[in-house]
Amino acid sequence: MIDPFTDAPIPPRGDRPPENGIGTTALVLALIAFAFLWLPMLYLFTWPVALLAVVFGAIGLNRARTGLATNRSAAAGGFFGGLGALVVMALWVIISLSNGPFPST
């Protein structure tokens, strides 16, 4: 094949290995977020980790959809695990800040 701009031959690209790093990173971050979520006073610091898991999971799912990655299930696990950690953390904060079923006057 010839490059239309330089008239030089384009070298063959060959097979590229799958780019599975982002999906695996999302899954690991989601597992770390769930591990720290249940430790006292560390659940407040897990929201950036869970948010990164959601972002990396979305990027990993996009790469799997376009065919650049082969670990769609790991990316989906990281995405939904990060969302689950964010939901549990939000519920934990709401419950801890509430007055409970019998508020004192």
C-alpha positions, 0 to 999 in steps of 0.5 A, a space after each residue: 500500500 502507498 501513502 497518498 501524501 508521501 508516495 512511500 510504502 506503508 509498512 504492514 501493521 500486523 496483529 496488535 495485541 489486545 489493550 486489556 489494561 484499562 478493563 483490568 484496572 477498572 476491576 481491580 479498583 472496584 475490588 479495592 473500593 469494596 474492600 475499603 468501603 467496609 472499614 471504618 472511616 476509610 469509606 469516605 476516601 473510597 469515592 475517588 477510587 470508585 469513581 476511577 473504577 467507573 471511568 476506567 470501566 466505561 473506557 474499557 467497555 468502549 475499547 471492547 465494543 470497538 474490538 481493541 480489547 477482549 476483556 469486556 466482562 472485566 471492564 463491565 465488572 469494574 464499571 458496575 462494581 464502581 457504581 455499586 460502591 458509590 451507591 453503597 457509600 452514598 447510602 452509608 453516608 445518608 444513614 450515618 447522617 440521619 437522626 434515625 427512626 426515633 429522633 430526639 427533640 
